[in-house]
Amino acid sequence: MNLSDSSFLCLDIGTSGVRGIAHRIRSGHLVKSAMHEMASFDTVFALKSVIDELEHQIGDHFDSAYITGNFGPTVFKISPKVKNWKGEHKITQSDISSMISQITPPENYFPLHIIPLRYETPSIPKLYTPIGFVDTGVTAIFGTIFYSSETMNNILSMLHAAHIQPYSFYDPQFLQNSVHHEKKKVELYIDFGAQYTSVSIWLDNGPIFLKKIPFGGTDITNDICDKLNITFDEAERIKRNVGSLMPKEMDRFTPADTAYDFSRADINNIIVPNILEICEKIKESCTEPLKHTTPNKIIISGGGAEIEAIRDFIENIFAIPVENSQHVASVQALSEYIWNQELPHRKAYEARINRINGLTNRILSIFKPRNKKKKVRFIPILPSTLCFDMKKAETYTMFRAGGISMIHVDIMDGLYVENIRGSIAELKYIRAHTGAHLHVHLMTESPDVWAADAIKAGANTIIVSTNTSGVRSAIRLIQASGRRAGVALNPDSSIEILKPVIKEIDEIMVMTVMPGAAGQEFEDKCLKKISALAATRKKYGLKYLISVDGGINAETAQKCWAAGADLLVSGSYLAKSTDFPLAVQSLLRQRN
């Protein structure tokens, strides 16, 4: 990969559509990223549409393309291989390669991934790698994922028709495991695809089971076609729009589509039995491996992962916690995997550039007068992610241009407030694209559970909401992890409720609008709370910061500064401004 100036493309090619992520690289850094998807059973059309749109967004042609998706039938095989020598022998890479070459693929299949599951020698029962050890023999166990040669040739033909030369191919669940797997955990991956439902079980060292069940979303669509006598395209469209595994009383009286007289309940009465059948097939296929191990977590993905309430549905059937990584999980995992694989090269490239720049600067410094280093001014303004598209690279560039060093991330679970906005997945994405301080407000029930996930995702400050159970334990958890912990005070809440924790917390965030939505009017009555908290802090020598969130604009910002605020969160005002850096400056404390 050319780290100085290039672009690369990641594609997830499915039966019913194509998803793509593109990145532009300059000087070893991602400077522009774009994502696009096209739902269509015409794969060549979908490929061309996605590629054209991503080239337009990136502004460049792609130097390399990496592919994942539905590569057709698969076979998973665990192969033990043994190599012995007459005397002691220093084990080399050539010895391992020789053992790998002995793996025989099934007829008309080829190996896509060969994963070493275990190495041992007569002297050492378990090795991460035997290379460099001296012994009389070595035993290796490999897990190999084979794919159909015929299907892969068809995919290559489609890529060539779309003028794409693929660099390499990856199994979707191999990629997802590389991104999501937690050490010392057993994880069951389920991908609900259009043609297949893919299932695999992974341990720390690799997969112990992988299978594709030939039953998927198109089978459900065909069932809807047959039972309701409509076309496949119409059945697919309606299924995507109204499919749900959470029955509602009004579904019987709500039309599934204005063009037809059947109800939402009629559609979902077809979908639910099919999903149950898929789950039974999964259980049946996993019977043998599940005798020996129990997964700690199920991770679901694919188009079927978009069906309403599927996470709870699967969790109830399998009695195992479920994480929904959504339909874009495979292409996102591919993008992250490829970029992570380049890490050693990126570090070497950066070190080389730093050496060159250092030498250049030393030479130039001979001819320049020495000036005092300019102190970087801290900007106490936090843009709220609710009002910005955090998938666009331009957003991060704009934040840097405005001098922003802290970003406010709202996460709503739909229980503490009505809306569901933000997510741990979004927080991970933001952390992967910025080094800024991430200031996370959990508008959720069970704050200790959400806080643990936010810590793993890279949050620096975590604000929990009052009137929820487990606030104190959440604060202790956050601070034990080395993060800053705070509490949000709603407009209708008294500061008296903070007494049990006020000496422990690092921050109090005063909400000047009711939590749950952006763009509300500032409530002036909350200024008294800011003043009271500032006075309490001074009187008792406490260390907490006071932040304010809700309705912040150029006018209300000055009121908050005057009352004693330290940080301001602004969403709609900054997002609607035509000049972001100027809007940030207008929110700063104005000196008379």
Stockholm file with secondary structure:
# STOCKHOLM 1.0

chainA/1-592         MNLSDSSFLCLDIGTSGVRGIAHRIRSGHLVKSAMHEMASFDTVFALKSVIDELEHQIGDHFDSAYITGNFGPTVFKISPKVKNWKGEHKITQSDISSMISQITPPENYFPLHIIPLRYETPSIPKLYTPIGFVDTGVTAIFGTIFYSSETMNNILSMLHAAHIQPYSFYDPQFLQNSVHHEKKKVELYIDFGAQYTSVSIWLDNGPIFLKKIPFGGTDITNDICDKLNITFDEAERIKRNVGSLMPKEMDRFTPADTAYDFSRADINNIIVPNILEICEKIKESCTEPLKHTTPNKIIISGGGAEIEAIRDFIENIFAIPVENSQHVASVQALSEYIWNQELPHRKAYEARINRINGLTNRILSIFKPRNKKKKVRFIPILPSTLCFDMKKAETYTMFRAGGISMIHVDIMDGLYVENIRGSIAELKYIRAHTGAHLHVHLMTESPDVWAADAIKAGANTIIVSTNTSGVRSAIRLIQASGRRAGVALNPDSSIEILKPVIKEIDEIMVMTVMPGAAGQEFEDKCLKKISALAATRKKYGLKYLISVDGGINAETAQKCWAAGADLLVSGSYLAKSTDFPLAVQSLLRQRN
#=GR chainA/1-592 SS CCSSEEEEEEEEECSSEEEEEEEEEETTEEEEEEEEEEECSCHHHHHHHHHHHHHHHHTSCCSEEEEEECCSCEEEEEEEEEEEEEEEEECCHHHHHHHHTTCCCCTTEEEEEEEEEEEECSSCSCBSCCTTCEEEEEEEEEEEEEEEHHHHHHHHHHHHHTTCCEEEECCHHHHHHHHHCCTTCCEEEEEECSSCEEEEEEETTEEEEEEEESCCHHHHHHHHHHHHTCCHHHHHHHHHHHCBSSCCGGGGGSBSCTTSSCBHHHHHHHHHHHHHHHHHHHHHHTHHHHHHCCCSEEEEESGGGGSBTHHHHHHHHHTSCEEECCTTHHHHHHHHHHHHHTHHHHHHHHHHHHHHHHHHHHHHHTTSCCCCCCCCCCCCEEEBGGGSCTTCHHHHHHHHHTTCCEEEEEEEESSSSSCEECCHHHHHHHHHHCCSEEEEEEESSSHHHHHHHHHHHTCSEEEEESSSTTHHHHHHHHHHTTCEEEEEECTTSCGGGGTTTTTTCSEEEEESSCTTCSSCCCCGGGHHHHHHHHHHHHHHTCCCEEEEESSCCHHHHHHHHHHTCSEEEESHHHHHCSSHHHHHHHHSCCCC
#=GC SS_cons         CCSSEEEEEEEEECSSEEEEEEEEEETTEEEEEEEEEEECSCHHHHHHHHHHHHHHHHTSCCSEEEEEECCSCEEEEEEEEEEEEEEEEECCHHHHHHHHTTCCCCTTEEEEEEEEEEEECSSCSCBSCCTTCEEEEEEEEEEEEEEEHHHHHHHHHHHHHTTCCEEEECCHHHHHHHHHCCTTCCEEEEEECSSCEEEEEEETTEEEEEEEESCCHHHHHHHHHHHHTCCHHHHHHHHHHHCBSSCCGGGGGSBSCTTSSCBHHHHHHHHHHHHHHHHHHHHHHTHHHHHHCCCSEEEEESGGGGSBTHHHHHHHHHTSCEEECCTTHHHHHHHHHHHHHTHHHHHHHHHHHHHHHHHHHHHHHTTSCCCCCCCCCCCCEEEBGGGSCTTCHHHHHHHHHTTCCEEEEEEEESSSSSCEECCHHHHHHHHHHCCSEEEEEEESSSHHHHHHHHHHHTCSEEEEESSSTTHHHHHHHHHHTTCEEEEEECTTSCGGGGTTTTTTCSEEEEESSCTTCSSCCCCGGGHHHHHHHHHHHHHHTCCCEEEEESSCCHHHHHHHHHHTCSEEEESHHHHHCSSHHHHHHHHSCCCC
//
